[in-house]
Amino acid sequence: MNAPWNLAESNYAEIKQQEFEVAVLPFGATEPHNLHLPYSTDTLEATIIGEHVCHAAQQRGAKVVLLPTIPYGTESNLSEFPLAMNLNPSTMTIIISDLVETLVHNGIYKILLLNSHGGNSFKPVLRELAGETEAHLFLCDWYQSIADVYDDIFEHPEDHAGEMETSFALAYFPELVARSEDGSLQADQGKKRPARFSALNEGWVSITRPWHLLTENSGAANPHAATPEKGQRLMEVLVERLAGFICELSAAQIDDTFPY
């Protein structure tokens, strides 16, 4: 029997016997990640994290279903790189709205958006849909959920295709990580060009960064200290935190003051 919490791998005979309280909808992207990681990096991350987290939550008693990962995201700032496949934010809102209403039609009112792509900004979607659906939407940008322990695991800051993402890839899809003949990563140092305005460099003014000007090969963080062990440690933290949240969410009763 397949895992009944994983919709993509389940059949109708299995699913029709289940009652689900929580749906997890992962979001990835199709974009370059320096010279060494595959275009599907964000999608693979979202899928694999979703699988580990939902399996752990189901084992602890949660009534959860993992939906197939959306493999595209907002890529307008990487448009000068080949085949960075873009969905505009307005399109993403429509996709999420349609899928949420499908879940509501199936009696699932607790939905976790599990986002793996920094170019996706879903908080406005939650605000727009709040008055339009019976569902209760929760958002986890998983790479932000480990901020308090990041420095305990990794040596270098992460932005895009750096030590954290490369460690994850080495742990969970190493066959897709490109290496040079000497065994080192086939990647540059992930250096970013500073802006000419100090306000941008200091972060108190922001823009949609044009990635072809910011980076040389789309990498925006140093990947060379990555190890599989660091990727596994990252997963341990994510499973403990997210599976615990899903269990709490699954058990919670929706009333007039939910989620407070």
C-alpha positions as CSV (number, residue, x, y, z in Angstrom):
1,M,0.0,0.0,0.0
2,N,1.3,3.5,-0.9
3,A,1.5,6.3,1.6
4,P,-2.0,7.7,1.9
5,W,-0.7,11.1,2.9
6,N,1.0,11.5,-0.5
7,L,-1.6,12.4,-3.1
8,A,0.8,12.0,-6.1
9,E,1.6,8.4,-5.1
10,S,-1.9,7.3,-3.9
11,N,-4.8,5.8,-5.8
12,Y,-8.5,6.4,-5.5
13,A,-9.1,3.2,-3.5
14,E,-6.8,4.5,-0.9
15,I,-7.8,8.2,-0.9
16,K,-11.5,7.6,-0.7
17,Q,-11.0,5.9,2.7
18,Q,-9.1,8.9,4.2
19,E,-10.2,11.9,6.1
20,F,-7.9,14.8,5.9
21,E,-7.7,17.9,8.2
22,V,-4.7,19.6,6.7
23,A,-3.4,20.0,3.1
24,V,0.2,20.9,2.4
25,L,0.7,22.6,-0.9
26,P,4.5,23.0,-1.8
27,F,5.8,25.6,-4.2
28,G,9.1,25.4,-6.1
29,A,10.6,27.1,-9.2
30,T,12.4,26.4,-12.4
31,E,15.4,28.6,-12.5
32,P,19.2,28.5,-12.7
33,H,21.2,27.9,-9.5
34,N,24.8,28.9,-10.2
35,L,26.6,26.4,-12.5
36,H,26.3,23.3,-10.3
37,L,22.7,22.9,-9.1
38,P,19.7,21.9,-11.3
39,Y,17.0,24.2,-12.5
40,S,14.6,22.1,-10.4
41,T,16.4,22.7,-7.1
42,D,13.6,24.7,-5.4
43,T,11.0,22.1,-6.6
44,L,13.0,19.2,-5.4
45,E,13.5,20.9,-2.0
46,A,9.8,21.6,-1.6
47,T,8.9,18.1,-2.6
48,I,11.4,16.3,-0.4
49,I,10.8,18.5,2.6
50,G,7.1,18.0,2.1
51,E,7.5,14.3,2.0
52,H,9.7,14.1,5.1
53,V,7.5,16.5,7.1
54,C,4.1,15.0,6.1
55,H,5.3,11.4,6.7
56,A,6.6,12.4,10.2
57,A,3.3,14.2,11.0
58,Q,1.2,11.3,9.8
59,Q,3.2,8.9,11.9
60,R,2.4,11.1,14.9
61,G,-1.3,11.0,14.2
62,A,-1.9,14.0,11.9
63,K,-4.6,13.8,9.2
64,V,-2.5,15.4,6.5
65,V,-2.3,15.2,2.7
66,L,0.7,16.3,0.7
67,L,-0.3,17.8,-2.7
68,P,2.0,17.7,-5.8
69,T,4.5,20.6,-5.9
70,I,3.9,23.5,-8.2
71,P,7.2,23.6,-10.2
72,Y,7.0,27.2,-11.3
73,G,7.3,30.5,-9.5
74,T,7.8,34.3,-10.0
75,E,11.0,34.7,-12.1
76,S,10.7,38.2,-13.5
77,N,14.1,39.2,-11.9
78,L,15.9,36.3,-13.6
79,S,14.3,36.9,-17.0
80,E,17.7,37.5,-18.7
81,F,18.8,33.9,-17.8
82,P,17.6,31.3,-20.2
83,L,14.5,29.3,-19.4
84,A,13.8,30.8,-16.0
85,M,10.1,29.9,-16.2
86,N,8.0,32.8,-14.9
87,L,4.5,33.0,-13.4
88,N,3.6,36.5,-12.5
89,P,2.4,37.2,-8.9
90,S,-1.2,37.8,-10.2
91,T,-1.1,34.4,-11.9
92,M,0.2,32.7,-8.7
93,T,-2.7,34.2,-6.8
94,I,-5.2,32.7,-9.3
95,I,-3.6,29.3,-9.1
96,I,-3.6,29.3,-5.3
97,S,-7.2,30.5,-5.2
98,D,-8.4,27.8,-7.5
99,L,-6.6,25.1,-5.6
100,V,-7.8,26.4,-2.2
101,E,-11.4,26.3,-3.4
102,T,-10.9,22.7,-4.6
103,L,-9.7,21.8,-1.2
104,V,-12.7,23.5,0.5
105,H,-15.0,21.7,-1.9
106,N,-13.4,18.5,-0.5
107,G,-13.9,19.6,3.1
108,I,-10.3,20.6,3.9
109,Y,-10.1,24.0,5.5
110,K,-6.6,24.1,7.0
111,I,-4.0,24.7,4.3
112,L,-0.2,25.1,4.6
113,L,1.6,26.8,1.7
114,L,5.1,25.4,1.9
115,N,7.3,27.7,-0.2
116,S,10.8,26.9,-1.4
117,H,11.4,29.9,-3.7
118,G,12.5,33.3,-2.6
119,G,10.9,35.0,-5.6
120,N,7.4,34.0,-4.4
121,S,5.8,36.5,-2.1
122,F,2.6,34.9,-0.8
123,K,1.6,37.1,2.2
124,P,-0.5,39.4,-0.1
125,V,-2.2,36.3,-1.4
126,L,-3.2,35.3,2.2
127,R,-4.5,38.8,2.8
128,E,-6.5,38.8,-0.5
129,L,-8.1,35.4,0.1
130,A,-8.8,36.0,3.7
131,G,-12.2,37.5,3.0
132,E,-13.0,35.2,0.0
133,T,-12.6,31.7,1.3
134,E,-13.7,29.5,4.2
135,A,-10.2,28.1,4.3
136,H,-7.6,29.1,6.8
137,L,-4.3,29.6,5.0
138,F,-0.9,29.3,6.7
139,L,2.5,30.2,5.0
140,C,5.9,28.7,5.7
141,D,8.9,30.0,3.7
142,W,10.9,27.1,5.1
143,Y,14.3,28.7,4.6
144,Q,13.2,31.5,7.0
145,S,12.0,29.1,9.6
146,I,15.5,28.1,10.6
147,A,17.0,31.6,11.1
148,D,17.7,31.0,14.8
149,V,19.8,27.9,14.2
150,Y,21.2,28.7,10.8
151,D,24.6,29.7,12.1
152,D,24.8,26.5,14.1
153,I,24.7,24.5,10.9
154,F,26.3,26.7,8.2
155,E,29.4,28.8,7.8
156,H,28.2,31.3,5.1
157,P,25.1,33.3,4.6
158,E,22.5,32.0,2.1
159,D,20.8,34.0,-0.6
160,H,20.6,31.7,-3.7
161,A,22.5,28.5,-4.6
162,G,24.8,28.8,-1.7
163,E,26.0,26.6,1.2
164,M,22.5,25.7,2.5
165,E,20.9,24.8,-0.8
166,T,24.0,22.9,-2.0
167,S,24.2,21.0,1.3
168,F,20.6,20.0,0.8
169,A,21.3,18.9,-2.7
170,L,24.3,16.8,-1.7
171,A,22.2,15.1,0.9
172,Y,19.1,14.4,-1.1
173,F,19.9,14.6,-4.9
174,P,23.7,14.4,-5.1
175,E,23.5,12.9,-8.6
176,L,22.3,16.2,-9.9
177,V,25.1,18.3,-8.5
178,A,27.7,19.1,-11.1
179,R,31.4,18.6,-10.2
180,S,34.7,19.5,-11.8
181,E,37.3,16.8,-12.8
182,D,39.0,17.3,-9.4
183,G,35.8,16.6,-7.5
184,S,35.1,20.2,-6.5
185,L,31.8,21.9,-7.1
186,Q,31.4,23.2,-10.6
187,A,30.4,26.6,-9.2
188,D,31.7,30.1,-8.9
189,Q,32.0,31.8,-5.5
190,G,28.5,33.3,-5.7
191,K,29.7,36.9,-5.3
192,K,27.1,39.7,-5.6
193,R,27.8,43.0,-7.1
194,P,27.1,45.8,-4.7
195,A,24.6,48.5,-5.6
196,R,25.7,52.1,-6.1
197,F,23.3,53.2,-3.3
198,S,24.2,52.5,0.3
199,A,20.5,52.3,1.2
200,L,20.1,49.2,-1.0
201,N,23.3,47.6,0.3
202,E,22.1,48.2,3.9
203,G,18.7,46.8,3.2
204,W,16.4,49.6,4.3
205,V,15.5,50.4,0.7
206,S,14.7,47.4,-1.6
207,I,14.1,46.7,-5.3
208,T,13.4,43.7,-7.4
209,R,17.0,42.7,-8.0
210,P,18.0,42.2,-11.7
211,W,19.8,38.9,-11.2
212,H,22.0,39.2,-14.4
213,L,23.5,42.4,-13.0
214,L,23.7,41.2,-9.4
215,T,25.5,37.9,-10.2
216,E,27.8,36.3,-12.7
217,N,26.1,32.9,-13.1
218,S,22.9,33.3,-11.0
219,G,24.6,32.2,-7.7
220,A,24.3,34.7,-4.9
221,A,26.0,32.9,-2.1
222,N,29.2,30.8,-1.6
223,P,28.4,27.1,-1.9
224,H,31.9,25.6,-1.4
225,A,31.6,24.7,2.3
226,A,28.5,22.6,1.7
227,T,28.4,19.0,2.9
228,P,25.7,16.3,2.9
229,E,25.8,16.2,6.7
230,K,24.7,19.9,6.9
231,G,21.8,19.1,4.6
232,Q,20.7,16.2,6.8
233,R,20.9,18.4,9.9
234,L,18.8,21.0,8.1
235,M,16.1,18.4,7.4
236,E,16.1,17.3,11.1
237,V,15.3,20.8,12.2
238,L,12.6,21.2,9.5
239,V,10.9,17.9,10.3
240,E,10.8,18.6,14.0
241,R,9.4,22.0,13.6
242,L,7.0,21.6,10.7
243,A,5.7,18.1,11.6
244,G,5.0,19.4,15.1
245,F,3.1,22.4,13.7
246,I,1.1,20.2,11.3
247,C,0.1,17.8,14.2
248,E,-1.1,20.8,16.2
249,L,-3.0,22.2,13.2
250,S,-4.6,18.8,12.4
251,A,-5.9,18.4,16.0
252,A,-7.1,22.0,16.4
253,Q,-10.9,22.7,16.2
254,I,-12.0,25.5,13.9
255,D,-14.2,27.9,16.0
256,D,-15.0,31.6,16.0
257,T,-11.6,32.6,17.3
258,F,-9.4,30.1,15.3
259,P,-6.4,30.2,15.2
260,Y,-6.3,32.2,18.5
